[in-house]
Amino acid sequence: MSYLDEKGIKNRILELTEINKQAFEEAGPDNDISKIKCLVGNDESKMRAIKANTEEIAELKKSLADLDALKKSRQAADAACGCTGVDVRGEVGGGVSTGLKLATKDRSFKGMFGGSQDTKGFKSFNEFLNVLTSGRYDERLVNMKVATQGSPSGGGYAVPIQYGNWIMDSSLESEIVRPRASVWPMSSQYLKIPAWDSFNHTSSLFGGFAGSWLTENSTASKVTATLRLLTLTAYKLGIYTQASRELVADGIDFEAQLANALIKSIGWYLDFAFLNGSGVNQPLGILNDSSIITETRTDSSSIIYEDTVNMYSRLHPGCMGNSVWLCNQTAVPELMSMTIETGTNSGAFVPALQNSNGKFTLHTRPVIFTEKLPALGTKGDIMLVDLSQYAVGIRQEVIFDRSNAPGWSEDLIDYRGILRVDGRPIWSAAVTPDSGSTLSWCVVLSTK
């Protein structure tokens, strides 16, 4: 079946329906093939034609339903922030189209969900925490209680929108993945993202777009473009801590310290999941995805210049402009001592790792050191990645609660923060180019 847009699919259904019209009318609304066969007798060619038309109509109707689902998923994401949507990364390099459309380029909560000033009557986030940690009744908390399935009283309190936005945007500043990823606002448990299913460029692009040069009156070959739906699920991330009752009561500016620790914890655990997550009841981390390329390490205990060159050669050209190096801090000595000889047998060397105002680059791309990747010598201790090819879905609600029960015997107070988020790579496989080795949006170094 050739590639058709929505209008083309509808026209083709009408065309096939008209061809089979008489048989359909006689066979009844269920289009029973056995009844159709009675009408055409032993004319097997007519029977095959009618059956083929019937099957094609069913396929076309399924395609029409898929297109409608894609349209609704995009509209839902756009409606989440009241935007019409803009293409952020429609095509990668000449070959990989994500099909993604972000509701906004702004990854901040304020940009995605709107800048609501609703504080529920609290003058500051510190006041909200102070009231919550005190354990005293406050009528402002009455309508902020969030119920959980099976435990109406156990859900915690929804942080006022203005302060929830502030928490998540403050965390955004120190994160690695989310500020560079394709971020989708979620308004429900699931969000389906449309993407092209195309990773073999030897015969066509985007899973079914084939180009050919035509002479006058010649006919182009028919191909079928394929789409897939990437499902984001709002998984629950819980962040827990304990504090003594004396610290809560007498600690200097305890609420501010608690807020600061919460912000840093959110950023740390989100990044760790986006890089290392198993995908089971949590985001699928980059290192566990099948679409990345693992380049063979030259030496088991180090990273040498040739390793980084080989990694760069396997990054898809369309991803180079957005790419960054992510390295575990144990790789610092390796990269700092890495040099390139200038000229032949000149004896002069220059550092491979460039430093300008405290910011590092390698092969012109930014370098970020982080403890959230494996240590030196382990797969993933260094990666070259275009993080715009990683999809993040996030709900607006931030939940916070306190309880005396878990630590009552030690006079401790437990605090819990909850947010709902998912993340997973957009690509389903590495690209097989028309010529050369496979290419990907992310290249890591292997364990020797």
N, C-alpha and C positions, 0 to 999 in steps of 0.2 A: 504494500500500500504506500503510495507516495505521501510526502509531507503536505499537510493541509492545515490552514488556519481555521479558526472557529467558523467563519462564513463558508469556507470551502467544505468543511465537514458537513455542515447543514445542507448545503446544495447537493453533495454527493448522496446523502441519505434520501433526499427527495427524488433524486434521479433513480436510485435503485428501487425505491418504493414504487415509483411509477412503472418500472419494468416488470415488477412482480405483482402489480396491482390486482390483476384479475385472479391470480393464484391466491393472493392474500385474502381477497374478498370471499373466495369460495372456501378457503381453509379456516376462516374464522380469526378472531383476534389473537389466538395463541400461536398462529403461524405453524401449525402442526405439519411437519415434513411428510408424515404418512398420508395426510389428506391431500397435500400438494401432489404427491406421487400418483394418487388416484386420478387426478385431473390430467396429467400428461401421459398417462399410460405407460408404455414401455419405452418411451423416447428418453433414453438415458442422458443424451446430451442436454436436453431441456431440463431434466431433473438436476444434473450437475450444475447447470447455470443458475437455476433458481436457488439451489442449496448454497452455492458460493455467494450469491447476492445476499441471502439471508444472514450468512455468517459475517459478511463484510459489514452489513448494517449493524449487527451486534457489536463488532469491534469499533465502528465509528461512534456509536452511542457511548461506549465505554471511554473513548478518547475525549468525547465532548464532556463527559462527567469529570474526567481528570482535569481538563482545562478549566472547568468551572471551579473545581477545588483549588487549583492554583490561584485563580483570580480572587477567590474569597480569602485565601490565606494572606495574599498581599494586601487586600483591602483591610483585613483585620489588623495587620501590623501597622499600616498607615493610620488607621483610626485610633490606634493606641496613643498616638501623640498628636492627632489632628493634622497630620501632614499628608500631602499628596504623594510623597515618595520620590526619591532620587536614586539613580543608578550610581553606586559607589564603585563597584568592581564588576562591570558587566562582562568584560573579556580579559583574559590573561594572555598576554603575548601573542597572539596569532594562533591560538589554538584552544585554550581552555576557557569556556564561558561558565561562570558560576551560576548565572541566571538569577543571582541574588539582587534584591532591591531593598535597600535600607530605608526605614521610615525617616531617618535623619542622619546626617553625617556626625552630628553631635552625640558623642557617647555618654555625656553626662546625664544624670537622672533628670535634671531640670530640662535638658534638651529633649529627652525621650518622652517624658511623662507630663511636661508642663511645669511652670514655676509656681505651683500653688503656695500660698502664704498661710495655709491652714495650720495653726499651732495648737488647736484644741484648748485654747485659753492659757497655755503655758508661756511664760515670758522668755524662756530659754530651754535648751536641751538639758542643761544642768538642773534646772528646776524640775523638769519631767523626771530625771533620774533621782533627784532628791526625794520627790514624792513617792516614787516607786520603791526606793530602797527603805524608806521609813516604815513601810508596811501599814501606814495609817489609811483610813478611808478618805477618799477624795472623790467628790462627785464628778470631776473631770475625767476620771478613769472609767466611769461606769459604762459609757458607750464605746470605749476603746478596747474592751475585752474581746479577744479573738477565740472563738470556739474551735476545737479540733474534733474530728470524727471519733465518736465513742467516749469523748471526755470533754463535755461542754465547758468545764471550768479550767481546763488544762492548757489553753492555747497561748496564754500570755497577752501582752498589750501591744496594739499596733502603734508604732512610733509615729507621732504627728508628721504629716507629709513633708513639711518644710525641713524638719530635723532629719527625717529619713533620707531625703535628697542630699542634705549636707553630709551625713555620714558616708553615703556611697560615693559622693563626688570627692570627698576628702581622701577616701581610700583609693580612688581612681588615680590620683596624682602619684602614688608610689607603686602602683601595679605595673607589671610588664605586659601581660597579654591583653587585658580588656581595652586599654587605650589605643591599641593597634589592630584589634580584631573587628570583624563585622558583627555589630551588636544589634540585636532585635529586642524591642520591648515586648513582653508577653502579658496578655490580659487573661490567660486561662492556663490550665495545666499543660496543654500541648500547643505547639506551634509548628506547622508544616511549612518548610521553605522549599521553593522550587529551584531546581538546578539541572543543567544539562548533564546527561549521562554519556560523556564523550572523552575517552582517554586513549584512543588509537587513531593516529593521524595518517596511517599508511594508505587509507583509501577515502576517508571522509573526515569532516570536522563536526563537532557538536553532536556526535552520535548519528549523523545522517545528512549533513550538508556536503555534497560532492560537487566540485566545479569541473566543467569541461568546456572546451572551445568548440563552437558549433559552426558548421557551414550552413548556407542558406537551405531552409526547409528540412534541416536535420532534426532529430529528436533527442532530447536529453534523457539520460537514465533516471528512472524514478528511485528515490531512496526515502527512508523513513527516519525522521529525527526522533530521538527518544529523550524523554524527561524523567526525572526521578524526584521524589519528595524526601527531603531530609527532615526528620522529626526531632524537634527540641522538646524535652520534658523538664518541667520545673522541679528539679530535685531539691530537697531540703538540706541546707547547710546549717548545722547548729554549732554555735561557739559558746563554750561553757567556762566559767571561772568561779572561784570561791574567795571570800574575804571574811576576816574575823569581824565580829560585831563591834569590837573596839575601833578597828580601822574605819569601818563605815561611819561610826558615830563621831570619832575624834580626828580622823585623818584629814590633813590639810588639803582642801579642794579635791576630795575623793572622787566626786562625780566627774570632774574634768579629766582626772587620770583614767577613770574607767572608760570614758568616752574615747580618749586617745588610744587606749589599749584595744578597744573594740574595733576602731578604724583600722589599726595596723594588722589586727588578727584577720579581719575580713580580706584585706588585700593579700596577705600571705597565703591563706588557705585557698582562695580563688586561683591565684597563680599556680600553686602546687597542683591543684586538681586539673587545671587546663594543660599543664605540662606532663603530669604523671598519672592522671586519673584512669581507673580501670574501665569506666563506661557502665559499670553495674551499680545502679542506684546513685550514680555520680557522673560528672562529665567524663567524656572520653578524652584522655590526655594525648598530646601530640606524640609522645614517645611510644604509645601503644597503638597507634593507628597504622593500618596496612598501606596507606598511600605514600608514606615517607620513604626516602631512599637511605640505606645504610651503606656508607662508603668504608671500604676496608682500611683499617689503621696500619701504618707502616711499622710502628714500634709499640709494643704492648704498654709501655709505661710513660708515653709522652705524646705530644702533638707536634709534628714538624711542619715546615712550610709547605712541603709537597702535599701533605694531607689537606691543608686548607685550599690549595689550588684545585685539587681533585674534587673537593666538596663544591667549590664554586662552579666547576664545570658541569655538575649534575643538577644545578638549580635551574628551573625553567626561566628562559629569558624574560618572560613577562612578569616574573616575580622579583627580578633583581632590583628594580627601583624601590621596592617596599621592604626589602630584606634587611634583617639585623642578625648579628651573631649573638647567641646566648651561650655563656660559658660558666661552668662552676668555678668558684673562686680559687680552687686548687689548681686550675689551669693558668693562673696568673704568671707564675715563674716561667712556664713554657712559652707563653705568648710574649712576655716581656723580653726574653732572651732570643727570640726568633729574629734572624737577620737575613738580608738579601744582598748578595754580592753585586756590586756595580761594575759592569764591564767584565771582560774575560781575564782571569788571573790577575786582577788589579790589586787584590788584597784589601780593597775598600768595601766596607759593608754598611748598610743602613738598616734601621729597625723595620721589621714588617708591621709591627703594631705602632700606629701613629697616635700621638697625643696632642690635642689642642684644647687648652683651657680646661683640662681635667676630663675631657671626653675622648674616648678611644675609637679608632677606626681600623679595620683590617680589610684590605682590598677595596677601600673607599666606603665600606659599609660600617655602620655603628656597631660597637661591641658593648654588651651589657653583661656584667658579672653578677651571678646570683647563686645562693646556696640551694635553690630549689631544683637544681639539676644534679645528676649523679656525679660522684667524685672522679678525678682524673684517672683515665685508664678504663673507665666503664662506658658502655654504649650510652651516648647522649651527654657526655661531659661537655661537648661543644656541638652546637647546631647552627645551621644557617637557614633562616626561616622567614617566609612572608606571612606575617600574622594576620593580614587582611583575609587570608584564606581559611581562617578559623572562625566559626560561627558561635556567637554567645547569645543565649536567650536569658532574659532576667525579668522577674516580677518586681513591681514597685514596692510591695509591702515589706517593711522591716519590722520584725516582732521582737519585743524585749520583755523579759520577766525576771522575777526574783522569787526565791523560796527558802524557807527555813528548814523544811523537812529533811532534805538529804544530809545536811551536816549538823543536825540539832544537838547530837551528843557532844560535839566539839565546839558548839556555839559559833558555827560558821553559817554564812549566808551564801546561797548559790545564785549565780546570775546566768542567764541564758539569752543569747541573741540568735535569731533565725532569719534567714533569707532564702529565697528559692531561685535557682539558677541552673543552667545547663550550658554545655559547650562541646563542640565536636568539629573535626575538620570537614570542610566543604567537599574536598576531593574524595572520590571513592577508590582511586587507584593512581599510580604514577602514569605519566603520559608516555606512550610509545610514539616517538616522532617519526616523520617520514624517513629520516635517516639518522643514524647515531644511537647512542645509548639512551635508556629511559631517563626522564626528567621529572622533577617533583617540585612542590612548593616548599618542601622541607628536606634538608639533607643532614644526617647525623653521622658521627664517626663511630665505628664499631668497637666492640670489645675484642682485642686481638686474640 
